[in-house]
Amino acid sequence: MTGTTAGDTYPGGSSRVPFAYRPLPSKFDKRTKAAFEREQAALRHVPSVLAIDAVETRLDGSQVLRREQCPQSLAGLVAHGGPLSAADAVVLGRTLAAALAGMHAAGVVHGGVSPHNVLFRASGEPVLVDGGLVLRHTFPRDPLHAIEFRAPEAARTEVFDEANDLYGLGAVVHFALTGSSPHPGKLGERQGERVLRVLREPVPAIHREDVPVALSTTIGRLLAADPAHRLTDAADVARRLATVGSVPPGFDDFASGPAPAAMPGAGYGMVAPVSGAPAPTADQPAGPPRVPAEYPTPPSPVVAALPPSPAASPQIPAPARVPLASFDFRGGKPAKGRSRRKILVAGGATIVVAAVVGGLIVVLGNGSVEMAQPPETQPAAPPPSSPVAAPATALELLPPRDSSDSVELTWRSSAPMDYAIVVAAEGDQARIFPAGRQLSLTVPVEPGRRYCFLVRAATARGVYESLPKAIRGATCNR
């Protein structure tokens, strides 16, 4: 709902089933409503696509669209934490490509793939929203809206098809890696000049050492100005991304156990459930050579096949449920470490603080907070990156500043590290707020409720944690 012409979304529903509502500029007529509902019904069972649940009519006769509420968009995520690592961008691109493949197989064109239409569930799973053309044709937007995420031919003709969706996918992955659109605005540039630049100029290549050539090539093919040179099969793109930097066989900490459950509390920005076991670490392979200064325009639409992955199959790779905590929000060259194999399919993944938690925080009804060990189903021998006791001066959480509905947390450490705040509320599951490398963070809390906090940090040498701090009389036991 973030990319349509309807009004802004607002939250609703119960605390356990939060919804987002968006008012329509005017009521659907019966024929348009029926077409819209058929279109959304076709998307309801497509993985990683979030369809509209219902068109509701209010007492005043106005209509609103209802869908599941998601706390974060890719646009907001990158604005807050910077570009994603190459490994995380590969996972995101693969998930979105599989989503588009499912949409196209169902006979639906998205029509507006952009960072604002890529949302994250509370569990961290990325989903594609606002799919379909009925709403776009019924309530058309300004033709220049998000023009940098549209294929040049679609910007000229306002005709949206599968090729335009694939261009949008390339633009979104480009945005995830760079923090800007393929054609960012220039200071003092007139609107007409920008439109001509979007329509005519090639997209500059991404200059990052951690971006594999195969990934850069795939993005370049998706962003080809000539649709004859563009990748046009979303399933093929998903397969290509599955082969980018494949992780070698080894320890798989997602081999058992359920997928992360969705968190009921809407409104928490970057939140993920506490993981039960730490992720292992391994040395990162040497980075690939730099990409050329500009994406080359291929001489023909025929390209050499990428080397098949040993585990590859002719089917569309199933999009993984990606915890938000598995993304490295710092961008740039990732730290040495090893990713979770089923989530980060690209090699040389980053150390992720928010997903590396050795114990669970259990909040007792009497206000006591206990640091519990993982269940007995975890491996008997902990992986090499298990949290270790931090030196006395290595990581210290200062007394929290309570402002009723939020708490300001500040900490200090003896060396720069990647931080995450673990927040445990009385009677609720612990949540994690990634903080990157900043030394302070304000987190939302409920007035009057007791909380415990601690800081976890990661370097290439291991994972560290501070002593917990409490507010409002909570007792934090480890």
C-alpha positions in Angstrom: 0.0 0.0 0.0 3.0 2.3 0.1 3.2 2.7 -3.6 -0.4 3.2 -4.7 -2.4 6.4 -5.1 -4.5 5.7 -2.1 -4.0 7.6 1.1 -1.5 6.9 3.9 -1.8 3.7 5.9 -2.7 3.7 9.5 -2.7 0.8 12.1 -5.6 -1.1 13.3 -6.8 -4.5 14.5 -6.1 -6.2 17.8 -2.6 -6.3 19.4 -2.1 -9.9 18.2 -3.5 -9.3 14.7 -2.3 -5.9 13.6 -3.6 -4.5 10.3 -2.7 -1.6 8.1 -5.6 0.3 6.5 -5.4 2.6 3.5 -8.3 4.8 2.5 -9.2 4.9 -1.2 -9.6 8.3 -3.0 -13.1 7.2 -4.0 -15.2 4.1 -3.9 -14.7 1.2 -6.3 -17.6 0.5 -8.6 -18.8 -3.1 -8.6 -16.9 -4.2 -11.7 -13.6 -2.7 -10.5 -14.0 -4.1 -7.0 -14.6 -7.6 -8.4 -11.6 -7.3 -10.7 -9.4 -6.1 -7.8 -10.6 -8.9 -5.5 -9.9 -11.5 -8.2 -6.4 -10.1 -8.7 -5.6 -10.2 -5.0 -7.1 -13.7 -4.6 -4.6 -14.9 -7.2 -1.8 -13.5 -5.1 -2.9 -14.8 -1.7 -0.9 -18.1 -1.9 2.2 -16.7 -3.6 5.2 -17.0 -1.2 6.6 -13.7 -0.1 3.8 -11.7 -1.6 1.4 -9.8 0.8 -2.0 -9.4 -0.7 -4.9 -7.2 0.4 -7.1 -9.0 2.9 -10.3 -7.1 2.2 -11.9 -4.0 0.9 -13.9 -2.6 3.8 -16.7 0.0 3.7 -16.8 2.5 6.6 -20.0 3.9 8.2 -19.5 7.1 6.1 -19.5 5.1 2.9 -15.8 5.4 2.2 -13.7 2.4 1.4 -10.4 1.2 2.9 -8.0 -1.5 1.9 -6.9 -3.8 4.7 -3.7 -5.9 4.9 -1.3 -7.2 7.5 0.8 -4.5 9.1 4.5 -4.7 8.6 6.8 -2.6 10.8 9.6 -1.7 8.3 10.2 -1.1 4.6 13.4 -1.5 2.7 13.4 2.2 2.1 13.2 2.9 5.8 15.7 0.2 6.6 18.4 1.5 4.3 17.7 5.1 5.4 18.2 4.1 9.0 21.1 1.7 8.8 22.7 2.2 5.4 23.1 -0.2 2.5 22.9 -4.0 3.0 25.8 -6.3 2.7 26.2 -8.1 -0.6 25.2 -11.4 1.0 22.0 -10.0 2.3 21.2 -8.2 -0.9 21.5 -11.6 -2.7 19.0 -13.1 -0.3 16.7 -10.2 -0.7 16.9 -10.3 -4.5 16.4 -14.0 -4.6 13.3 -13.8 -2.4 11.8 -11.0 -4.5 12.6 -12.7 -7.8 10.8 -15.9 -6.6 7.9 -13.7 -5.5 7.7 -12.1 -8.9 8.0 -15.5 -10.6 5.0 -16.6 -8.5 3.0 -13.5 -9.4 3.7 -13.8 -13.1 2.8 -17.5 -13.0 -0.5 -16.5 -11.5 -1.1 -14.0 -14.4 -0.5 -10.9 -12.3 2.0 -8.1 -13.1 3.2 -6.1 -10.1 3.6 -2.8 -11.9 5.4 -0.8 -9.2 8.4 -2.7 -7.7 10.3 -0.2 -5.5 12.0 -0.1 -2.1 8.8 1.3 -0.6 6.9 -1.8 -1.7 9.4 -4.2 -0.1 8.3 -4.6 3.5 9.5 -6.7 6.4 7.2 -8.7 8.7 7.9 -8.5 12.4 9.7 -11.8 12.0 12.0 -10.2 9.5 10.7 -12.0 6.4 10.8 -9.7 3.4 7.5 -9.5 1.4 6.4 -7.7 -1.8 3.3 -5.6 -1.4 1.0 -3.6 -3.7 1.0 -6.1 -6.5 -1.4 -5.7 -9.4 -2.5 -3.2 -12.0 -6.2 -2.7 -11.2 -5.6 -0.2 -8.4 -2.9 1.6 -10.5 -5.2 1.9 -13.5 -8.2 3.0 -11.4 -6.3 5.7 -9.4 -3.2 6.6 -11.5 -0.3 8.4 -9.9 1.9 11.2 -11.1 3.8 9.8 -14.1 7.1 10.9 -12.6 6.5 9.1 -9.3 9.4 6.6 -8.6 10.4 7.0 -12.3 13.9 5.8 -11.5 12.5 2.4 -10.5 10.6 2.0 -13.8 11.9 0.6 -17.1 12.6 3.3 -19.7 9.9 1.9 -22.0 7.3 1.9 -19.1 8.3 5.5 -18.2 7.6 6.5 -21.8 4.3 4.6 -22.4 2.9 3.9 -18.9 2.5 0.3 -20.0 3.6 -2.1 -17.3 4.5 -5.7 -17.9 6.8 -8.5 -16.6 9.9 -6.8 -18.2 9.2 -3.6 -16.2 8.9 -5.7 -13.0 12.3 -7.3 -13.6 13.8 -3.8 -14.2 12.3 -2.7 -10.9 13.8 -5.8 -9.2 17.2 -4.8 -10.5 16.7 -1.2 -9.3 15.7 -2.4 -5.8 18.7 -4.7 -5.4 20.9 -1.8 -6.7 19.2 0.5 -4.0 19.8 -2.1 -1.3 23.6 -2.2 -2.1 24.1 1.5 -2.7 21.5 3.3 -0.7 20.3 5.3 -3.7 18.3 4.7 -6.9 20.0 3.8 -10.1 19.5 7.4 -11.2 19.7 9.6 -8.1 18.8 13.2 -8.4 21.5 15.8 -8.9 21.7 19.2 -7.2 20.1 21.9 -9.4 18.9 19.4 -12.0 15.6 20.3 -13.7 12.8 17.7 -13.8 12.9 17.4 -17.6 16.7 16.8 -17.5 16.3 14.1 -14.9 13.7 12.3 -17.0 15.9 12.4 -20.0 18.8 11.0 -18.0 16.6 8.2 -16.7 15.5 7.3 -20.2 18.9 7.6 -21.9 21.9 7.1 -19.6 23.2 3.7 -18.6 23.3 2.8 -14.9 26.7 3.1 -13.3 28.1 -0.1 -11.9 28.4 -0.7 -8.2 31.9 -0.1 -6.8 32.1 -2.3 -3.7 34.8 -4.9 -3.1 32.3 -7.4 -1.6 30.0 -7.4 -4.6 30.7 -10.5 -6.7 31.0 -10.1 -10.5 28.1 -12.5 -11.0 25.8 -10.3 -8.8 27.0 -7.1 -10.6 26.3 -8.8 -14.0 22.9 -9.9 -13.0 21.9 -6.4 -11.8 23.3 -5.0 -15.0 21.2 -7.3 -17.1 18.1 -6.4 -15.1 18.8 -2.7 -15.6 19.5 -2.9 -19.3 17.7 0.0 -21.0 16.8 -2.1 -24.0 14.3 -4.8 -23.0 15.7 -7.1 -25.6 18.9 -7.2 -23.6 17.2 -7.5 -20.2 16.6 -10.6 -18.2 12.8 -11.2 -18.4 12.2 -14.5 -16.5 11.9 -14.0 -12.8 12.4 -17.7 -12.1 15.7 -17.6 -14.0 16.8 -14.6 -12.0 16.0 -16.4 -8.8 18.1 -19.4 -10.0 21.0 -17.1 -11.0 21.0 -15.4 -7.6 21.0 -18.8 -5.9 24.4 -19.5 -7.6 26.0 -16.3 -6.5 28.7 -17.0 -3.9 27.2 -20.3 -2.8 28.2 -21.3 0.8 30.3 -24.4 0.9 28.8 -27.4 2.8 29.3 -27.3 6.5 27.5 -26.6 9.8 23.9 -25.7 9.2 22.3 -24.1 12.3 18.9 -23.9 10.5 18.8 -27.7 9.9 16.2 -28.2 12.7 13.9 -26.0 14.7 10.9 -23.9 13.6 11.1 -20.8 11.6 11.0 -17.5 13.6 7.5 -16.7 14.8 5.9 -13.4 13.9 6.0 -11.0 16.7 2.6 -9.7 17.8 3.5 -6.2 18.8 3.3 -4.0 15.8 5.1 -0.7 15.7 8.6 -2.0 16.7 10.9 -0.9 13.9 13.8 -3.4 13.4 12.8 -6.3 15.6 13.5 -10.0 15.5 12.9 -12.9 17.9 15.9 -14.0 20.0 17.7 -16.8 18.3 18.4 -20.0 20.3 21.9 -20.7 19.2 24.9 -18.6 18.0 26.0 -18.7 14.4 29.5 -20.2 13.6 32.3 -18.2 12.2 34.7 -19.0 9.5 37.3 -17.1 7.5 35.8 -15.1 4.5 37.2 -15.9 1.1 39.1 -13.3 -0.8 36.9 -10.7 -2.5 36.2 -10.7 -6.2 37.8 -8.3 -8.6 36.3 -4.9 -9.0 33.4 -4.5 -11.5 33.8 -2.2 -14.6 33.0 1.5 -14.4 29.8 1.0 -16.2 27.4 -1.9 -16.8 28.2 -3.1 -20.3 25.3 -3.4 -22.8 25.4 -7.0 -24.0 25.4 -7.5 -27.8 22.4 -9.8 -27.7 19.9 -11.2 -25.3 21.7 -14.5 -25.2 24.1 -14.9 -22.3 26.3 -17.7 -21.2 24.8 -19.9 -18.6 26.1 -19.5 -15.1 27.9 -22.5 -13.5 25.2 -24.7 -11.8 25.2 -25.0 -8.1 25.6 -28.6 -6.8 22.4 -28.2 -5.0 20.6 -26.4 -7.8 17.3 -27.7 -9.2 15.3 -26.6 -12.2 12.6 -25.3 -9.9 12.3 -21.8 -8.5 14.4 -21.6 -5.3 12.0 -21.3 -2.4 12.3 -17.9 -0.7 13.6 -18.3 2.8 12.0 -16.7 5.8 14.7 -14.1 6.5 14.9 -12.8 10.0 15.5 -9.1 9.9 18.3 -9.7 12.4 20.2 -11.6 9.7 20.8 -8.4 7.7 24.0 -6.5 8.2 22.8 -2.9 8.3 26.3 -1.3 8.0 26.7 -2.0 4.3 30.1 -1.8 2.6 32.6 -4.6 3.1 31.2 -7.1 5.6 33.2 -8.3 8.6 34.8 -11.7 8.5 32.3 -14.3 9.5 30.0 -17.0 8.2 26.4 -16.6 7.4 23.5 -18.9 8.2 23.5 -21.2 5.1 19.8 -21.4 4.5 19.4 -17.7 4.9 22.5 -16.1 3.4 23.2 -18.1 0.3 26.1 -15.9 -0.8 29.6 -16.8 0.5 31.6 -14.6 2.7 28.7 -13.5 4.9 28.9 -11.1 7.8 29.0 -11.5 11.5 25.5 -10.6 12.6 25.1 -9.5 16.2 21.4 -9.6 16.4 21.1 -13.2 15.3 24.0 -14.4 17.5 22.4 -14.9 20.9 23.5 -17.7 23.2 20.6 -17.6 25.7 17.0 -16.5 26.0 15.8 -13.8 28.2 12.7 -15.0 30.1 10.7 -12.4 32.0 8.9 -13.8 35.0 5.6 -12.6 36.2 7.0 -11.1 39.4 9.3 -8.7 37.5 12.4 -10.9 37.7 14.2 -11.3 34.5 16.3 -14.5 34.0 18.9 -15.2 31.4 18.1 -18.8 30.4 20.2 -21.2 28.5 19.1 -22.6 25.2 16.8 -25.7 25.1 18.4 -29.2 25.3 17.7 -29.7 21.6 20.7 -27.4 20.8 24.0 -29.1 19.8 26.0 -30.3 22.8 29.2 -28.6 21.7 28.7 -24.9 21.2 30.0 -23.4 17.9 33.3 -21.4 18.0 31.5 -18.0 18.1 29.5 -18.8 21.3 29.1 -15.7 23.5 32.0 -15.3 25.8 32.2 -13.3 29.0 33.3 -9.8 28.1 36.2 -8.2 29.9 35.3 -5.7 32.6 36.0 -2.7 30.4 35.1 -4.2 27.0 31.4 -3.5 26.9 29.3 -1.5 29.5 25.7 -0.5 29.3 25.1 2.7 31.2 22.0 3.3 33.3 18.9 3.6 31.0 17.0 6.9 30.7 13.3 6.1 31.1 10.9 8.5 29.2 7.7 6.6 29.9 7.0 5.3 26.3 10.7 5.0 25.3 14.0 4.3 26.9 17.3 5.9 25.8 20.2 3.4 26.1 23.9 4.4 25.9 26.9 2.1 26.1 30.6 2.2 25.8 33.3 -0.3 24.7 37.0 -0.6 24.4 36.9 -1.2 20.6 34.5 -0.5 17.7 32.0 -3.4 17.4 28.6 -4.3 15.9 26.0 -3.8 18.5 22.5 -5.0 19.2 20.2 -4.2 22.1 18.3 -7.1 23.8 15.0 -5.9 25.3 13.1 -8.1 27.7 9.6 -7.0 28.9 7.7 -8.5 31.7 5.6 -11.4 30.4 6.8 -11.2 26.8 9.5 -12.7 24.6 12.7 -10.8 24.2 13.3 -8.6 21.2 16.5 -7.5 19.5 17.2 -4.0 18.1 20.2 -3.9 15.8 22.3 -0.7 16.5 25.1 -1.0 14.0 28.2 0.7 15.3 26.5 3.6 17.1 26.8 3.9 20.9 23.2 4.9 21.7 19.7 3.8 20.8 16.2 4.8 21.8 13.8 1.9 22.0 10.0 1.9 22.4 8.5 0.6 25.7 5.1 0.4 27.3 4.5 2.8 30.1 4.5 1.2 33.5 5.9 -2.2 32.3 9.1 -3.5 33.8 12.1 -4.1 31.5 15.6 -5.5 31.4 18.2 -4.5 28.7 21.6 -5.7 27.7 24.0 -5.0 24.9 25.5 -7.7 22.7 28.4 -7.0 20.3 30.3 -9.0 17.8 33.8 -8.8 16.2 35.7 -11.3 14.1 37.1 -12.7 17.4 33.8 -13.5 19.1 30.5 -12.2 20.7 30.4 -10.2 23.8 27.7 -9.0 26.2 27.3 -6.4 28.9 25.7 -6.8 32.3 22.0 -6.3 32.1 20.3 -3.1 33.3 16.7 -2.8 34.6 14.0 -0.1 34.9 10.9 0.2 37.0 12.0 -2.3 39.7 12.7 -5.3 37.4 15.3 -7.8 38.7 17.5 -9.1 36.0 19.0 -12.5 36.7 21.6 -14.2 34.4 
